[in-house]
Amino acid sequence: MDGLSIVAVDGADAVVAHALLTRCHVGGSPALALAPCSVLPDSQRRGAGSAAIRAGLDAARALGENLVVVLGHAEYYPRFGFTPASGSGVLAPFDVPDEAFLVLSLDPGRPTPTGLVRYPAAFGV
């Protein structure tokens, strides 16, 4: 699997939010990067983004994925269970504040990969 693309729709079935989980690697192990996430301005703060993210994380878990990394707002992503990556031994390939680079273990019964995150070439890092 290269990734998961999840959308949230409104009552008229119009797409209002999108969450993409893209294949990356941590150390030498496969992981997913939650990026990008977007919500139409008129639909922000109504739960559409959270719904897309939760559905994406649930789908990744159901597919047997183990780890998701995200670079984002420290106040937003912990609501989904994300914690600072440094506490798990996961390192960003660029300078970033510790509180903004986060990880989520989807299967606490499995060892969490550690090491440097390697993003796909499309990320430009």
LINTA-V325001 format. One record per pair of residues at least 4 apart in sequence whose C-alpha atoms are under 8 Angstrom apart, sorted by sequence separation. I is the first residue (numbers start at 1). GAP is how many residues later the second one is. D is the distance in Angstrom with one decimal. If there is no record, write none. Layout:
i->I gap->GAP d->D
i->I gap->GAP d->D
This chain:
i->9 gap->4 d->5.0
i->10 gap->4 d->5.5
i->25 gap->4 d->5.3
i->26 gap->4 d->6.4
i->39 gap->4 d->6.4
i->40 gap->4 d->6.4
i->44 gap->4 d->7.1
i->47 gap->4 d->6.0
i->48 gap->4 d->6.3
i->49 gap->4 d->6.2
i->50 gap->4 d->6.0
i->51 gap->4 d->6.1
i->52 gap->4 d->6.1
i->53 gap->4 d->6.1
i->54 gap->4 d->6.0
i->55 gap->4 d->6.1
i->56 gap->4 d->6.1
i->57 gap->4 d->6.1
i->58 gap->4 d->6.2
i->59 gap->4 d->6.2
i->60 gap->4 d->6.5
i->61 gap->4 d->5.4
i->72 gap->4 d->7.8
i->73 gap->4 d->6.5
i->74 gap->4 d->6.9
i->75 gap->4 d->8.0
i->77 gap->4 d->7.1
i->78 gap->4 d->4.5
i->83 gap->4 d->7.7
i->84 gap->4 d->7.5
i->85 gap->4 d->6.4
i->86 gap->4 d->5.6
i->92 gap->4 d->7.3
i->96 gap->4 d->6.9
i->97 gap->4 d->6.8
i->98 gap->4 d->7.9
i->108 gap->4 d->7.8
i->119 gap->4 d->6.3
i->120 gap->4 d->7.8
i->121 gap->4 d->7.0
i->9 gap->5 d->5.1
i->10 gap->5 d->6.6
i->25 gap->5 d->4.5
i->26 gap->5 d->6.3
i->39 gap->5 d->6.0
i->43 gap->5 d->6.8
i->44 gap->5 d->7.4
i->60 gap->5 d->5.4
i->61 gap->5 d->7.0
i->72 gap->5 d->7.1
i->77 gap->5 d->5.7
i->78 gap->5 d->6.1
i->85 gap->5 d->5.1
i->86 gap->5 d->6.4
i->96 gap->5 d->6.8
i->9 gap->6 d->4.3
i->10 gap->6 d->6.4
i->24 gap->6 d->6.1
i->25 gap->6 d->5.1
i->85 gap->6 d->6.7
i->119 gap->6 d->6.8
i->8 gap->7 d->5.8
i->9 gap->7 d->5.3
i->23 gap->7 d->7.0
i->24 gap->7 d->5.3
i->25 gap->7 d->7.4
i->105 gap->7 d->6.7
i->7 gap->8 d->6.4
i->8 gap->8 d->5.8
i->9 gap->8 d->7.0
i->23 gap->8 d->6.0
i->24 gap->8 d->5.3
i->7 gap->9 d->7.4
i->8 gap->9 d->5.0
i->23 gap->9 d->4.6
i->24 gap->9 d->6.1
i->39 gap->9 d->7.1
i->92 gap->9 d->7.3
i->7 gap->10 d->5.5
i->8 gap->10 d->6.4
i->22 gap->10 d->5.3
i->23 gap->10 d->6.3
i->39 gap->10 d->5.9
i->7 gap->11 d->4.4
i->21 gap->11 d->5.7
i->22 gap->11 d->5.1
i->38 gap->11 d->6.9
i->6 gap->12 d->5.7
i->7 gap->12 d->6.4
i->21 gap->12 d->5.3
i->22 gap->12 d->6.5
i->37 gap->12 d->7.4
i->86 gap->12 d->6.9
i->5 gap->13 d->7.3
i->6 gap->13 d->5.2
i->21 gap->13 d->4.5
i->22 gap->13 d->6.9
i->85 gap->13 d->7.4
i->90 gap->13 d->7.9
i->5 gap->14 d->6.0
i->6 gap->14 d->6.3
i->20 gap->14 d->5.9
i->21 gap->14 d->6.0
i->84 gap->14 d->6.3
i->5 gap->15 d->4.6
i->19 gap->15 d->7.1
i->20 gap->15 d->5.5
i->21 gap->15 d->7.7
i->84 gap->15 d->5.7
i->88 gap->15 d->7.8
i->4 gap->16 d->5.7
i->5 gap->16 d->6.5
i->19 gap->16 d->6.9
i->20 gap->16 d->5.6
i->37 gap->16 d->7.8
i->69 gap->16 d->7.7
i->84 gap->16 d->7.2
i->85 gap->16 d->5.9
i->3 gap->17 d->7.2
i->4 gap->17 d->5.0
i->19 gap->17 d->6.2
i->20 gap->17 d->6.3
i->84 gap->17 d->5.9
i->85 gap->17 d->4.6
i->3 gap->18 d->5.2
i->4 gap->18 d->6.6
i->18 gap->18 d->7.9
i->19 gap->18 d->4.4
i->84 gap->18 d->4.3
i->85 gap->18 d->5.1
i->3 gap->19 d->4.3
i->18 gap->19 d->5.6
i->19 gap->19 d->6.6
i->83 gap->19 d->5.1
i->84 gap->19 d->6.2
i->2 gap->20 d->6.2
i->3 gap->20 d->5.3
i->17 gap->20 d->7.6
i->18 gap->20 d->5.3
i->82 gap->20 d->5.7
i->83 gap->20 d->5.5
i->2 gap->21 d->5.1
i->17 gap->21 d->5.6
i->18 gap->21 d->6.5
i->82 gap->21 d->5.1
i->83 gap->21 d->6.5
i->1 gap->22 d->7.5
i->17 gap->22 d->4.2
i->82 gap->22 d->4.6
i->16 gap->23 d->5.7
i->17 gap->23 d->6.3
i->81 gap->23 d->6.2
i->90 gap->23 d->7.5
i->91 gap->23 d->7.8
i->93 gap->23 d->6.3
i->16 gap->24 d->5.4
i->88 gap->24 d->7.4
i->90 gap->24 d->4.9
i->91 gap->24 d->5.7
i->92 gap->24 d->6.0
i->93 gap->24 d->6.2
i->74 gap->25 d->5.5
i->77 gap->25 d->7.9
i->89 gap->25 d->5.0
i->90 gap->25 d->5.0
i->91 gap->25 d->4.6
i->92 gap->25 d->5.6
i->93 gap->25 d->7.2
i->17 gap->26 d->7.9
i->54 gap->26 d->7.3
i->74 gap->26 d->5.1
i->88 gap->26 d->6.9
i->89 gap->26 d->6.1
i->90 gap->26 d->6.0
i->91 gap->26 d->6.0
i->16 gap->27 d->6.4
i->73 gap->27 d->5.7
i->90 gap->27 d->6.9
i->72 gap->28 d->5.2
i->3 gap->29 d->7.3
i->71 gap->29 d->5.6
i->72 gap->29 d->6.6
i->19 gap->30 d->7.5
i->71 gap->30 d->4.6
i->72 gap->30 d->7.7
i->17 gap->31 d->5.8
i->18 gap->31 d->6.9
i->70 gap->31 d->6.0
i->71 gap->31 d->6.3
i->94 gap->31 d->7.8
i->16 gap->32 d->6.9
i->17 gap->32 d->5.4
i->69 gap->32 d->7.4
i->70 gap->32 d->5.3
i->93 gap->32 d->7.2
i->19 gap->33 d->5.7
i->32 gap->33 d->7.8
i->69 gap->33 d->5.7
i->70 gap->33 d->6.3
i->18 gap->34 d->6.1
i->19 gap->34 d->5.7
i->31 gap->34 d->6.9
i->34 gap->34 d->6.6
i->69 gap->34 d->4.4
i->17 gap->35 d->6.6
i->21 gap->35 d->7.1
i->31 gap->35 d->6.6
i->32 gap->35 d->6.3
i->33 gap->35 d->5.5
i->34 gap->35 d->6.2
i->35 gap->35 d->6.8
i->68 gap->35 d->5.6
i->69 gap->35 d->6.5
i->20 gap->36 d->7.6
i->31 gap->36 d->5.1
i->32 gap->36 d->4.6
i->33 gap->36 d->4.8
i->34 gap->36 d->5.2
i->35 gap->36 d->7.9
i->67 gap->36 d->6.9
i->68 gap->36 d->5.2
i->19 gap->37 d->6.9
i->31 gap->37 d->5.9
i->32 gap->37 d->6.3
i->33 gap->37 d->5.7
i->34 gap->37 d->8.0
i->67 gap->37 d->5.8
i->68 gap->37 d->6.6
i->31 gap->38 d->7.6
i->67 gap->38 d->4.7
i->68 gap->38 d->7.5
i->9 gap->39 d->7.6
i->66 gap->39 d->5.8
i->67 gap->39 d->5.7
i->8 gap->40 d->5.9
i->66 gap->40 d->4.9
i->67 gap->40 d->7.8
i->8 gap->41 d->7.3
i->65 gap->41 d->6.8
i->66 gap->41 d->5.5
i->65 gap->42 d->7.8
i->8 gap->43 d->6.7
i->8 gap->44 d->5.4
i->66 gap->44 d->7.4
i->7 gap->45 d->5.6
i->61 gap->45 d->5.8
i->67 gap->45 d->6.8
i->6 gap->46 d->5.8
i->60 gap->46 d->8.0
i->61 gap->46 d->7.4
i->66 gap->46 d->7.2
i->67 gap->46 d->7.5
i->6 gap->47 d->7.7
i->6 gap->49 d->7.1
i->57 gap->49 d->7.8
i->6 gap->50 d->5.9
i->5 gap->51 d->7.4
i->4 gap->52 d->6.8
i->4 gap->55 d->7.9
i->4 gap->56 d->7.6
i->26 gap->64 d->7.0
i->29 gap->84 d->6.2
i->27 gap->86 d->6.5
i->33 gap->86 d->7.9
i->26 gap->87 d->6.0
i->27 gap->87 d->5.6
i->26 gap->88 d->6.0
i->27 gap->88 d->4.3
i->26 gap->89 d->5.6
i->27 gap->89 d->5.4
i->26 gap->90 d->5.5
i->27 gap->90 d->6.6
i->26 gap->91 d->4.5
i->27 gap->91 d->7.8
i->25 gap->92 d->5.6
i->26 gap->92 d->6.3
i->24 gap->93 d->7.0
i->25 gap->93 d->5.1
i->24 gap->94 d->5.8
i->25 gap->94 d->6.7
i->24 gap->95 d->4.8
i->23 gap->96 d->7.6
i->24 gap->96 d->6.1
i->23 gap->97 d->7.3
